Amino acid sequence: MSPQVLEETLTADAEAADVALAGSGDATAFERLYRTHVARVHSLVRRMLDTDEADDVTQDVFIRAWRKLSTFRGESAFGTWLHRLAVNVVLGRRKSVGVERGRFVTHEDPLDGVSGRGETPELSMDFEKALARLPEKARQVFVLHDVEGYRHEDIARMLGVVPGTSKSQLHHARMALRRHLGGTDERPMD
Amino acid sequence: MNDQWTDRLSEYLDGELEAAQREALEAHLGTCAACRATLEELRGVVARAKGLEDRPPKVDLWPRINARLTPGWQPGVSRDTTVRRFTRRVSFSVPQLLAASIALVLLSGGGAWLALKPDAVAETPQPTATTFTAVSWPSRTDKAVAELQEALTRNESRLDTATVRVVRENLAVIDRAIAEARSALEADPASTYLNLHLANTMRRKMELLRRVNAIAAARS
């Protein structure tokens, strides 16, 4: 067994044990799961919602996970299950809050005011800021597809749209973001 | 720029165009520098998205989450019982192996006692949750543990005598707990608590072995 395989085996087994223990009410085991996954969950939430909501929603995700561990059957990795739960919480919040900020990308450049390219350590952060300036639906499609790797069919089902709308929003989001990479100053679309 | 083609660039990039459309677009790209440039920019956006690094929240959210956990959520299980049973934890911090050994003796011995005590098993919360059992656990984990133990044997010369003694004592305690749990499981293989107890004990053994090997490696 190579060191890498050994490490992966140990990690997977340790997590399986922690999931089992947390499912039995062991908060300490659940804390270990939280420590392992909080960065990914928080980043997902932060990118899909406003930054000031991210902490509260991330908490909700883990509270929901604690309460729903009884539904986790181990058919996928715990991280995958938790991630999908986080997406559902984010999308559910959008509906429950009832705030329709999900306007589609318009002719106006949604990234006005966001700095352009620069080969600096802050480049990634600037990209995140640019991402946060996208209209909500375009941002969600972009995050789910390009950052998280969901397919258009899955995204469409989650957002209640047709796959063509998901593809269109993704393209609009990419076109808006490309300027941030130092591309053209033209409008992102006509 | 030709919008007819520009609007299809993302689909092209994602390999979602049908063959005829793809060929037509590729023919256009051969003659349109603007579309080629846009395609590269879109490719850059996708690459940047995939390279985004996850960052934890600026403040630790765990205290607030922990305050909202409800350990007694399982039907028919009193909150007090659940909390009492699962609040102890042993941490094998590197500089505190000796203290860990004492705690391990208490924990493993107590855990084994609980596991073998009929009343304790009867009171144990029965998670409907988890399909995890020791049946799916042993082979690969046993192999991993065996390799870690072999590594420890090789690395022992790098550790001081007192540390080796403490580690050996801990391992002996853990091995006894594992043996007792497995023995109990032979009589009651469906016991969720026993399976969890075995899994947790094995996890602690792996943690201890990993820590000790890490210490030895650091001293090499």
Chai-1 contact restraints between the chains, C-beta under 6 A:
chainA,res_idxA,chainB,res_idxB,connection_type,confidence,min_distance_angstrom,max_distance_angstrom,comment,restraint_id
A,M1,B,E147,contact,1.0,0.0,6.0,A-B,restraint_1
A,L6,B,A144,contact,1.0,0.0,6.0,A-B,restraint_2
A,T9,B,R140,contact,1.0,0.0,6.0,A-B,restraint_3
A,T9,B,A144,contact,1.0,0.0,6.0,A-B,restraint_4
A,L10,B,A144,contact,1.0,0.0,6.0,A-B,restraint_5
A,L10,B,M206,contact,1.0,0.0,6.0,A-B,restraint_6
A,D13,B,T141,contact,1.0,0.0,6.0,A-B,restraint_7
A,A14,B,R203,contact,1.0,0.0,6.0,A-B,restraint_8
A,A16,B,F132,contact,1.0,0.0,6.0,A-B,restraint_9
A,A17,B,A199,contact,1.0,0.0,6.0,A-B,restraint_10
A,A17,B,N200,contact,1.0,0.0,6.0,A-B,restraint_11
A,A17,B,R203,contact,1.0,0.0,6.0,A-B,restraint_12
A,A20,B,T130,contact,1.0,0.0,6.0,A-B,restraint_13
A,A20,B,F132,contact,1.0,0.0,6.0,A-B,restraint_14
A,A20,B,L196,contact,1.0,0.0,6.0,A-B,restraint_15
A,A20,B,A199,contact,1.0,0.0,6.0,A-B,restraint_16
A,G23,B,P127,contact,1.0,0.0,6.0,A-B,restraint_17
A,G23,B,A129,contact,1.0,0.0,6.0,A-B,restraint_18
A,G23,B,T130,contact,1.0,0.0,6.0,A-B,restraint_19
A,S24,B,P125,contact,1.0,0.0,6.0,A-B,restraint_20
A,S24,B,P127,contact,1.0,0.0,6.0,A-B,restraint_21
A,S24,B,L196,contact,1.0,0.0,6.0,A-B,restraint_22
A,G25,B,P71,contact,1.0,0.0,6.0,A-B,restraint_23
A,G25,B,T82,contact,1.0,0.0,6.0,A-B,restraint_24
A,G25,B,F86,contact,1.0,0.0,6.0,A-B,restraint_25
A,G25,B,P125,contact,1.0,0.0,6.0,A-B,restraint_26
A,D26,B,F86,contact,1.0,0.0,6.0,A-B,restraint_27
A,A27,B,L69,contact,1.0,0.0,6.0,A-B,restraint_28
A,T28,B,R89,contact,1.0,0.0,6.0,A-B,restraint_29
A,E31,B,W62,contact,1.0,0.0,6.0,A-B,restraint_30
A,Y34,B,W62,contact,1.0,0.0,6.0,A-B,restraint_31
A,V38,B,P56,contact,1.0,0.0,6.0,A-B,restraint_32
A,A39,B,D54,contact,1.0,0.0,6.0,A-B,restraint_33
A,A39,B,R55,contact,1.0,0.0,6.0,A-B,restraint_34
A,A39,B,P56,contact,1.0,0.0,6.0,A-B,restraint_35
A,R40,B,D54,contact,1.0,0.0,6.0,A-B,restraint_36
A,H42,B,P57,contact,1.0,0.0,6.0,A-B,restraint_37
A,S43,B,D54,contact,1.0,0.0,6.0,A-B,restraint_38
A,S43,B,R55,contact,1.0,0.0,6.0,A-B,restraint_39
A,D55,B,P57,contact,1.0,0.0,6.0,A-B,restraint_40
A,T58,B,L61,contact,1.0,0.0,6.0,A-B,restraint_41
A,Q59,B,L61,contact,1.0,0.0,6.0,A-B,restraint_42
A,Q59,B,R64,contact,1.0,0.0,6.0,A-B,restraint_43
A,Q59,B,I65,contact,1.0,0.0,6.0,A-B,restraint_44
A,F62,B,I65,contact,1.0,0.0,6.0,A-B,restraint_45
A,I63,B,R68,contact,1.0,0.0,6.0,A-B,restraint_46
A,W66,B,L69,contact,1.0,0.0,6.0,A-B,restraint_47
A,L69,B,A129,contact,1.0,0.0,6.0,A-B,restraint_48
A,S70,B,T128,contact,1.0,0.0,6.0,A-B,restraint_49
A,S70,B,A129,contact,1.0,0.0,6.0,A-B,restraint_50
A,R73,B,T131,contact,1.0,0.0,6.0,A-B,restraint_51
A,G74,B,T131,contact,1.0,0.0,6.0,A-B,restraint_52
A,F127,B,R48,contact,1.0,0.0,6.0,A-B,restraint_53
A,D146,B,V46,contact,1.0,0.0,6.0,A-B,restraint_54
A,D146,B,A49,contact,1.0,0.0,6.0,A-B,restraint_55
A,V147,B,A49,contact,1.0,0.0,6.0,A-B,restraint_56
A,V147,B,L52,contact,1.0,0.0,6.0,A-B,restraint_57
A,L170,B,S10,contact,1.0,0.0,6.0,A-B,restraint_58
A,H171,B,S10,contact,1.0,0.0,6.0,A-B,restraint_59
A,R174,B,S10,contact,1.0,0.0,6.0,A-B,restraint_60
A,R174,B,L42,contact,1.0,0.0,6.0,A-B,restraint_61
A,R174,B,V45,contact,1.0,0.0,6.0,A-B,restraint_62
A,L177,B,V45,contact,1.0,0.0,6.0,A-B,restraint_63
A,R178,B,E41,contact,1.0,0.0,6.0,A-B,restraint_64
A,R178,B,L42,contact,1.0,0.0,6.0,A-B,restraint_65
A,R178,B,V45,contact,1.0,0.0,6.0,A-B,restraint_66
A,L181,B,E41,contact,1.0,0.0,6.0,A-B,restraint_67
A,L181,B,G44,contact,1.0,0.0,6.0,A-B,restraint_68
A,G183,B,E41,contact,1.0,0.0,6.0,A-B,restraint_69
A,D190,B,D3,contact,1.0,0.0,6.0,A-B,restraint_70
